[in-house]
Amino acid sequence: MTSENAEIFNKVLTLGPSLKTHGGMASVLCAYRTMVPGFRHVATNSRYGSVAGAFNAVGAAVRMVLERLRGRSILHVHSAAGKSFVRKTLFMRWGRLLGYKVIFHCHSGASIDYYRRRGIPEIKAILGRADAIVGLSDTWKRYFADTFGFRNVYVVTNPVEIPATAPQPAAGAPLTLLFMGMIRDDKGVFDLVDTVAENAARWRGRLKVRIGGSGEVQRLECAIADAGIADIVEFIGWVSGAEKEQAYADAHIVVLPSYFEALPMCILEGMARRKAIIATAVGGIPDLVADGTNGRLLAPGDKDALGEAIDSYLDDRSLLDTYAAASLARAASFSPEALRSNLLALYRSLS
C-alpha cells in the first residue's frame, strides 16, 4: 500500500457497536479490524446492558474530540435500525460540530420498514446531512436513490475471507443444513423448524439441521422438543472461531429463510466455504444468490417453498457440487481487496 493511501485510511474514525457483541454488524466490523489498514474503532454501546452502554457512549463522544485533534477527519458511522439509528444520529450531529466529514453506513434489512414508520421526509432530512451514504449492495444503492433522491450513495459490500481449504461433510453423511443468526421470528428460524416438523416422517435419517445463534433460545428448544424432531434439528448455540469453522465444515447448505436482510455474513461465509444456499429473496440476498445457480431463493414465510427447496437437494445431491462451485466463484467479488478498494474510493472522495 502506498503512503498516500495509508494516510487516507489514517484519517478515518469508525463508530459502531462493541466488537464483543453478537450480530452481523459486529461481525462485519471485526472483519474490518483485520482487513482495513489504520482501522480505529469506537464502540457506542456495550454488551453488558444500557448502563454500561451509556458510559461507552459518553466515552465515545470524548474520544471523537481527541481523535479529531489527532488528525482524524472522516467519521464512518455504522448503523442498524431502531435504537441504533437514534443513537448514531446523535453521534453524527456531534461529528459535524467537530468538523468531521460524516459517512452513514446502513447495515440492517429492517431499516426499510423503520424508515417508513418514522416517515420518509424525516429520515431524508436526517440522512441528507451526511456527506456520504453507504449501502451494502447495488439493491441498497437503488433504494436510497429511488426513495430519498440521494446521489451521494456508495456501495461497500461486506467482506469475506476465502479460506485456502474448505472442509466438506463426510461422504454418505445426511444432507446437513446450517442456520446461523439471531433466534427470532423475523429471521425465519421458526419457519424452518415448522417445515422440518411437517416433513419429519419422510426426512428422518436423510436430513440434519443445525441452528447456531442467540436470542429466543428457550422458545426454540421447546419448539424442537414439542415437535419431536430433536433427532433432526440440533441447536448448537452462538459459535465462533474453530467451532464456527467446524459448523460450516459439517454442512452442505447454508439456510436463511429471513423476512429481511441487508447483506448477511452467514451467506457470504458459506459461499466462501463452497456451500449451496437456501434463502429468501429479500434485501441484498439476490445480489449474492442467483436462484438455480448457487442456491434456491424463495419468498419469506413460504414454508411450502422452503420444503420444496430442501427436497430439491435431497432428490438430486449433484446440485450440491454445482452450486458450491458457483458460490465460491461469486464470493471472490467480496474479498478483502475489494473492500479496501471500495473504502479507499469513498474516503478519497471526502478527503
SVG drawing of the C-alpha trace seen along z (x, -y; Angstrom):
<svg xmlns="http://www.w3.org/2000/svg" viewBox="-47 -23 51 66">
<polyline fill="none" stroke="black" stroke-width="0.4" points="0.0,0.0 1.3,-3.5 2.0,-6.0 -0.7,-8.2 -3.3,-5.5 -2.2,-4.7 -2.5,-8.4 -6.2,-8.4 -7.1,-5.4 -5.5,-7.0 -7.9,-10.0 -10.9,-7.7 -12.6,-7.1 -15.2,-4.3 -18.2,-4.3 -20.3,-1.2 -21.4,1.5 -19.0,3.1 -17.0,5.7 -17.7,8.1 -21.5,8.2 -23.3,10.8 -24.8,9.9 -23.9,9.3 -22.8,5.7 -20.2,6.6 -19.0,9.5 -18.5,7.1 -16.5,4.6 -14.4,7.5 -13.5,8.2 -12.7,4.6 -10.3,4.7 -8.2,7.3 -8.6,6.1 -8.5,2.3 -5.2,0.5 -5.3,-2.2 -8.6,-0.9 -9.7,-2.9 -13.0,-1.9 -15.0,-3.4 -17.9,-1.5 -21.1,-3.4 -22.8,-0.6 -22.0,2.3 -22.9,6.0 -23.4,5.5 -26.6,3.5 -27.8,-0.1 -25.9,-1.5 -22.6,-0.2 -23.7,-1.4 -24.3,-4.9 -20.8,-5.0 -19.4,-3.8 -21.5,-6.5 -20.1,-9.3 -16.6,-7.9 -17.2,-7.7 -18.1,-11.4 -14.9,-12.3 -12.8,-10.0 -14.2,-11.8 -12.8,-15.0 -9.4,-13.5 -9.2,-11.7 -10.2,-14.9 -7.3,-16.7 -5.0,-13.9 -6.0,-14.4 -8.9,-12.1 -11.3,-14.0 -13.7,-11.3 -16.4,-9.8 -17.6,-6.4 -20.8,-5.7 -22.2,-2.1 -25.9,-1.8 -28.8,0.6 -32.4,-0.4 -34.4,-1.4 -32.3,-2.5 -29.1,-2.1 -30.3,-4.6 -31.4,-7.1 -28.0,-6.7 -26.0,-7.1 -27.9,-10.2 -26.7,-11.9 -23.1,-11.0 -23.5,-12.2 -24.6,-15.6 -21.7,-15.7 -19.3,-14.7 -20.4,-17.5 -20.0,-20.1 -16.4,-18.8 -15.7,-19.2 -15.8,-15.6 -17.0,-14.6 -19.7,-12.1 -20.5,-8.8 -23.7,-6.9 -23.4,-3.2 -26.7,-1.2 -26.4,2.4 -29.9,3.5 -32.5,5.1 -35.1,3.8 -34.2,0.2 -36.7,0.0 -39.6,0.7 -38.2,-1.5 -37.7,-4.5 -41.2,-4.1 -42.6,-4.1 -40.5,-7.1 -41.6,-8.9 -39.6,-9.2 -39.3,-13.1 -37.9,-12.9 -35.3,-10.3 -34.4,-12.2 -33.8,-15.3 -31.6,-13.3 -29.5,-11.4 -29.4,-14.4 -26.9,-16.0 -24.4,-13.1 -21.6,-13.7 -22.0,-10.1 -24.4,-7.2 -23.2,-3.6 -25.3,-0.7 -24.2,2.9 -25.2,3.8 -26.5,2.3 -30.0,3.1 -29.5,0.9 -27.9,-1.9 -31.1,-1.9 -33.2,-2.0 -31.5,-5.1 -31.6,-6.8 -35.2,-6.0 -36.7,-6.6 -34.8,-9.7 -33.3,-11.0 -29.8,-10.7 -26.9,-10.9 -24.0,-10.6 -24.6,-6.8 -21.7,-4.4 -21.7,-0.6 -19.3,1.1 -20.1,4.8 -19.5,6.8 -16.1,8.6 -15.3,12.3 -12.0,14.1 -11.8,17.1 -10.1,20.0 -7.3,21.8 -9.1,25.0 -12.8,25.6 -13.5,29.0 -16.7,30.7 -19.0,33.2 -18.0,36.9 -19.2,39.0 -22.6,40.6 -23.5,38.1 -27.1,37.0 -27.9,33.7 -27.0,31.1 -28.4,27.6 -26.8,24.8 -28.7,21.8 -26.5,19.0 -28.2,15.9 -30.4,14.4 -33.1,16.7 -36.3,14.8 -39.3,14.9 -38.1,12.4 -35.0,14.5 -37.3,17.3 -35.8,19.9 -39.2,20.9 -40.4,21.3 -37.5,23.7 -38.5,25.7 -42.1,25.9 -41.1,27.1 -38.9,29.9 -41.7,30.9 -44.2,31.1 -41.9,33.3 -40.1,35.2 -41.6,38.6 -40.0,38.7 -36.9,36.7 -35.8,38.6 -32.5,40.3 -31.8,38.3 -31.6,34.7 -29.9,32.9 -30.5,29.2 -28.0,27.4 -29.0,24.0 -26.4,21.6 -27.2,18.2 -28.6,16.4 -31.9,14.8 -35.1,16.7 -33.2,19.9 -35.7,21.4 -38.5,20.9 -36.5,22.6 -35.6,25.6 -39.2,26.0 -40.4,25.9 -37.9,28.6 -38.9,30.8 -42.7,30.3 -42.4,31.2 -40.4,34.4 -37.6,33.5 -34.6,33.4 -33.1,36.2 -33.2,34.0 -32.7,30.4 -29.8,29.5 -29.3,26.2 -25.5,25.5 -25.6,22.1 -23.6,19.0 -20.4,20.3 -17.2,18.5 -13.7,19.3 -12.9,23.0 -16.4,24.0 -17.9,21.9 -15.5,23.3 -16.4,26.8 -20.1,26.0 -19.5,24.9 -17.4,27.9 -20.2,30.2 -22.8,28.5 -23.8,29.0 -26.1,26.0 -26.4,22.6 -30.1,21.8 -31.5,18.4 -35.3,18.0 -35.3,14.5 -38.0,11.8 -35.5,9.0 -31.7,8.7 -29.1,6.3 -26.1,8.5 -25.9,11.4 -22.5,12.6 -23.6,16.2 -24.4,16.5 -21.1,14.8 -19.2,17.1 -21.0,20.1 -20.3,19.1 -16.6,18.7 -16.6,22.2 -18.2,23.8 -21.7,24.2 -25.0,24.3 -27.6,21.8 -31.3,21.7 -32.5,18.2 -35.3,15.7 -35.2,13.0 -35.1,10.1 -32.7,7.1 -29.3,7.7 -29.6,11.5 -30.4,11.6 -27.1,9.8 -25.4,12.9 -27.6,15.8 -28.9,16.5 -31.8,19.0 -30.7,22.1 -27.1,21.0 -25.6,21.2 -28.8,21.8 -32.5,21.6 -34.5,18.4 -38.0,18.2 -40.4,15.7 -40.3,15.1 -42.9,17.1 -43.4,19.6 -42.9,22.9 -44.1,25.0 -41.4,23.5 -38.8,24.0 -39.7,27.7 -39.6,27.9 -36.1,26.3 -34.8,28.9 -36.4,31.7 -34.6,30.5 -31.3,31.2 -32.4,34.4 -33.6,35.6 -30.6,34.5 -27.4,34.2 -25.4,33.4 -26.8,29.9 -24.5,29.5 -21.3,29.6 -22.6,27.4 -24.0,24.7 -21.0,24.9 -18.6,24.1 -20.8,21.2 -20.9,19.9 -17.1,19.9 -16.8,18.1 -19.3,15.4 -17.6,15.0 -14.4,13.7 -16.2,10.3 -16.4,9.8 -12.7,10.2 -10.7,8.0 -9.0,6.5 -12.4,5.4 -13.4,3.9 -10.2,1.9 -10.6,0.6 -14.2,-0.5 -13.4,-2.1 -10.4,-3.9 -12.5,-5.4 -15.1,-6.5 -12.6,-8.1 -10.6,-9.7 -13.8,-11.4 -14.2,-13.1 -10.5,-14.0"/>
</svg>
